């Protein structure tokens, strides 16, 4: 489905991603884990078209994403829910959701998709006329995920969805990711909450200093001595 092949990514003269390769299979949850500064968010931004690799390629269903602009990437069904939510704070919840459905295909199904989002997030329906910036952190995260779903993704990429949330809300957000996946959306998740993400995912990749150093199932990596010591505190 999604194939990242040998990409190098730079910020100016600083190389952040080094020869990174991995695949996301149709219908699975794949997690990228690693410490701050490992290159996780940069990888998602590159897949989204916000950054361009200096080397390598990114393909989705046979289409070269690295040759497309960000809006064309979304049009292929590759949607990014960014870190820190990035909502339009002065706009209402419903206006934020509408902003997620601007592509021609998504626009045609806007009302149907919005009902699905409101079914997933009943609180968003209750607050649909409320300014997004006045809601709690957890509610804003739900709105950001809902806005992503409005674009009708084939694959939804989450960047640190648990950031700044209480443990209860973290469980809720992870539960939502699993439910979205069960409803047919492939998920690529970037997270620092290694223990919980390895427990919920199909497969995972460990990113360190801009390189993929380990890949395997969630259980395989949970049992790996390096992962236990570096990320699980065991």
C-alpha positions as CSV (number, residue, x, y, z in Angstrom):
1,X,0.0,0.0,0.0
2,X,2.5,2.6,1.2
3,X,6.2,2.0,0.4
4,X,9.0,4.3,1.6
5,X,12.2,3.4,-0.1
6,X,15.7,4.6,1.0
7,X,14.7,8.3,1.7
8,X,17.2,10.9,2.9
9,X,15.7,14.1,4.2
10,X,17.4,17.4,5.2
11,X,16.6,20.6,6.9
12,X,19.0,22.9,5.1
13,X,22.4,21.3,5.6
14,X,21.3,19.1,8.5
15,X,20.4,15.5,7.5
16,X,17.5,14.2,9.7
17,X,16.5,11.0,7.9
18,X,19.0,8.5,6.6
19,X,18.2,5.8,4.1
20,X,14.8,5.0,5.7
21,X,12.7,2.2,4.2
22,X,9.5,0.6,5.4
23,X,6.1,-0.5,4.1
24,X,2.6,-0.1,5.5
25,X,0.3,-2.9,4.4
26,X,-3.3,-2.4,3.6
27,X,-5.6,-2.6,6.6
28,X,-2.9,-2.7,9.3
29,X,-1.8,-0.4,12.1
30,X,1.9,0.3,11.9
31,X,3.7,2.3,14.5
32,X,6.9,4.4,14.3
33,X,8.5,4.6,17.7
34,X,11.5,6.5,18.9
35,X,12.8,9.2,21.1
36,X,12.5,13.0,20.6
37,X,14.5,14.0,17.6
38,X,14.6,10.5,16.1
39,X,13.0,11.7,12.8
40,X,9.4,10.4,13.3
41,X,7.5,13.6,12.6
42,X,9.9,14.4,9.7
43,X,9.1,11.1,8.2
44,X,5.3,11.8,8.2
45,X,5.9,15.3,6.8
46,X,7.8,13.8,4.0
47,X,5.1,11.3,3.2
48,X,2.6,14.2,3.3
49,X,4.6,16.2,0.7
50,X,5.5,19.0,3.2
51,X,9.1,18.0,2.8
52,X,10.9,16.5,-0.2
53,X,13.4,13.7,0.1
54,X,16.8,14.4,-1.5
55,X,17.1,10.6,-2.2
56,X,14.7,7.7,-2.4
57,X,11.0,7.4,-3.2
58,X,7.6,7.2,-1.6
59,X,4.8,5.2,-3.4
60,X,1.2,4.8,-2.5
61,X,-0.8,2.3,-4.5
62,X,1.8,2.6,-7.2
63,X,1.7,6.5,-7.3
64,X,4.9,8.4,-6.5
65,X,3.9,10.7,-3.6
66,X,7.3,12.4,-3.4
67,X,6.5,13.9,-6.8
68,X,3.2,15.4,-5.7
69,X,2.2,18.6,-3.9
70,X,0.6,18.1,-0.4
71,X,-2.9,18.7,-1.7
72,X,-2.4,16.1,-4.4
73,X,-1.1,13.7,-1.7
74,X,-4.4,14.1,0.2
75,X,-6.2,13.5,-3.0
76,X,-4.6,10.1,-3.2
77,X,-6.2,9.2,0.2
78,X,-3.1,9.9,2.4
79,X,-4.1,12.1,5.3
80,X,-1.9,13.5,8.1
81,X,-3.3,14.4,11.6
82,X,-0.4,16.7,12.8
83,X,1.2,17.0,16.1
84,X,-0.3,19.6,18.4
85,X,-3.6,19.3,16.5
86,X,-3.2,22.5,14.4
87,X,-6.9,23.4,14.5
88,X,-8.4,26.7,13.2
89,X,-9.0,27.9,16.8
90,X,-11.4,30.8,16.0
91,X,-13.5,28.6,13.8
92,X,-16.3,26.3,15.1
93,X,-15.9,22.5,15.3
94,X,-18.1,22.1,12.3
95,X,-16.2,24.6,10.3
96,X,-13.0,22.8,11.1
97,X,-14.5,19.6,9.9
98,X,-15.6,21.2,6.7
99,X,-12.0,22.3,6.1
100,X,-11.1,18.7,6.0
101,X,-13.4,17.9,3.1
102,X,-12.3,20.4,0.4
103,X,-11.2,17.8,-2.2
104,X,-13.8,17.1,-4.9
105,X,-14.4,13.6,-3.8
106,X,-14.6,14.4,-0.1
107,X,-16.9,17.4,-0.8
108,X,-19.4,15.2,-2.5
109,X,-19.7,13.0,0.5
110,X,-19.3,15.8,3.1
111,X,-22.6,15.4,5.0
112,X,-22.4,11.6,5.0
113,X,-18.9,11.6,6.3
114,X,-19.7,14.3,8.9
115,X,-22.5,12.0,10.3
116,X,-19.9,9.2,10.6
117,X,-17.5,11.6,12.4
118,X,-20.3,12.6,14.8
119,X,-21.1,9.0,15.4
120,X,-17.4,8.4,16.3
121,X,-17.2,11.5,18.4
122,X,-20.6,12.4,20.0
123,X,-19.0,15.2,21.9
124,X,-18.1,16.9,18.6
125,X,-21.7,16.9,17.6
126,X,-22.6,18.5,21.0
127,X,-20.0,21.1,20.4
128,X,-20.3,21.6,16.7
129,X,-21.1,25.3,17.0
130,X,-18.3,25.9,19.6
131,X,-15.0,27.6,18.7
132,X,-12.4,24.8,18.5
133,X,-9.9,26.7,20.5
134,X,-12.1,26.8,23.6
135,X,-12.3,23.1,24.0
136,X,-10.2,20.8,26.2
137,X,-7.0,19.2,24.8
138,X,-8.8,15.8,24.4
139,X,-11.7,17.4,22.6
140,X,-9.4,19.3,20.3
141,X,-7.6,16.0,19.5
142,X,-10.9,14.4,18.6
143,X,-11.7,17.3,16.3
144,X,-8.3,17.0,14.6
145,X,-8.9,13.3,14.0
146,X,-12.4,14.1,12.8
147,X,-11.1,16.7,10.3
148,X,-8.7,14.1,9.0
149,X,-11.5,11.6,8.5
150,X,-13.4,14.2,6.5
151,X,-10.9,13.9,3.8
152,X,-11.9,10.2,3.3
153,X,-8.4,8.7,4.0
154,X,-7.3,5.3,2.8
155,X,-4.4,5.7,5.2
156,X,-4.5,8.0,8.3
157,X,-1.2,9.2,9.8
158,X,-1.3,10.3,13.4
159,X,1.6,12.3,14.8
160,X,1.8,12.0,18.6
161,X,-2.0,11.9,19.3
162,X,-1.4,11.3,23.0
163,X,0.7,14.4,23.5
164,X,-0.4,16.4,26.5
165,X,-3.4,14.2,27.3
166,X,-4.3,12.5,30.6
167,X,-3.9,8.7,30.8
168,X,-7.7,8.2,30.5
169,X,-7.8,10.3,27.3
170,X,-4.8,8.5,25.9
171,X,-6.6,5.2,26.2
172,X,-9.7,6.8,24.5
173,X,-7.6,8.2,21.6
174,X,-5.9,4.8,21.1
175,X,-9.3,3.1,21.2
176,X,-10.5,5.5,18.5
177,X,-7.5,4.7,16.3
178,X,-8.3,1.0,16.6
179,X,-12.0,1.5,15.8
180,X,-11.1,3.6,12.7
181,X,-8.8,0.8,11.6
182,X,-11.5,-1.8,12.0
183,X,-13.8,0.4,9.8
184,X,-11.3,0.0,7.0
185,X,-8.8,2.8,7.4
186,X,-5.1,1.8,7.4
187,X,-3.2,3.6,10.3
188,X,0.4,4.9,10.5
189,X,1.0,6.1,14.0
190,X,3.9,8.0,15.4
191,X,4.1,7.8,19.2
192,X,6.4,8.1,22.2
193,X,4.1,6.0,24.3
194,X,5.9,2.8,23.3
195,X,4.4,0.3,25.7
196,X,0.8,1.0,24.7
197,X,1.4,1.4,21.0
198,X,3.3,-1.9,20.7
199,X,0.4,-3.6,22.5
200,X,-2.1,-2.3,19.9
201,X,-0.3,-2.4,16.6
202,X,0.2,-5.1,14.0
203,X,3.8,-4.1,13.3
204,X,6.3,-1.5,14.4
205,X,9.5,0.2,13.3
206,X,12.1,1.7,15.7
207,X,13.6,4.9,14.5
208,X,16.9,6.1,16.1
209,X,19.0,9.1,14.9
210,X,17.1,9.1,11.6
211,X,17.5,5.4,10.8
212,X,15.3,2.4,11.1
213,X,17.1,0.1,13.5
214,X,14.4,-2.6,14.2
215,X,11.2,-3.8,12.6
216,X,8.8,-6.5,13.7
217,X,5.4,-7.3,15.2
218,X,4.4,-5.4,18.3
219,X,5.1,-8.5,20.4
220,X,8.5,-9.1,18.8
221,X,9.6,-5.6,19.6
222,X,8.1,-5.7,23.1
223,X,10.3,-8.8,23.8
224,X,13.4,-7.3,22.2
225,X,16.2,-6.6,24.8
226,X,17.1,-3.2,23.2
227,X,13.5,-2.0,23.2
228,X,13.0,-3.2,26.8
229,X,16.0,-1.3,28.0
230,X,15.7,1.9,25.9
231,X,12.0,2.4,25.8
232,X,10.2,0.3,28.3
233,X,12.5,0.8,31.3
234,X,13.0,-2.9,31.8
